[in-house]
């Protein structure tokens, strides 16, 4: 895995690209897939992504009155699950770097009548526009692997947390079963791009998404990265044999 701080390049799927280009390339992917994003997630995961997200929020420790920042939250899925937990006195701020994803998620939640205690902000996770120590929890679901400099993003998540606050990451990770690996690889590299072409008329973006999962740090590496960013008592919980994992760390 390339270190953008030292090499001047980083990965975009399996391609090495200049650091300055990755944000633009990722933006093009998510602008392309925004309209079909939820449908494709259902097809790609057989709907299991909804269970992963519910479990992620159910075990988040978010309580009434909490102020929560949901990064890469443009679809609104996590925000909709968080709102009942923060209650009337709490607040959820949805941040995403991609305007198309934000519009899609905002419109969907408005249609559901979910707008109170909810704010939408276009931002870069590597440079959050918030003061130190202002959130009880920061969540990011299926977004960290698309961030150019993950070390900066993790440090920013830790910075904006209050003492005792929690950083919570739900992300694809390293499959723990060697028996399932051939099936998982076939699904990722043969089925997903074809689904992308059929449903979203975009094979390349879904090939990138499959590749980005393989390039993302595994469970132990991400744990170490969180600790390096200042998180304490970092815990990891595998879901679905490690296809995804929840990482939780605390700010002391």
Secondary structure, 3 states (H helix, E strand, C coil): CCCHHHHCEEEECCEEEEHHHHHHHHHHHHHHHHHHHHHHHHHHHCCHHHHHHHHHHHCCCCCCCCEEEEECCCCCHHHHHHHHHHCCCCEEEEEECCHHHHHHHHHHHHHCCCCCCEEEEECCCCCCCCCCCCEEEEEEECCHHHCCCHHHHHHHHHHHEEEEEEEEEEEECCCCCHHHHHHHHHHHHHHHHHHHHHHHCCHHHHHHHHHHHHHCCCHHHHHHHHHHCCCEEEEEEEEHHHCEEEEEEECC
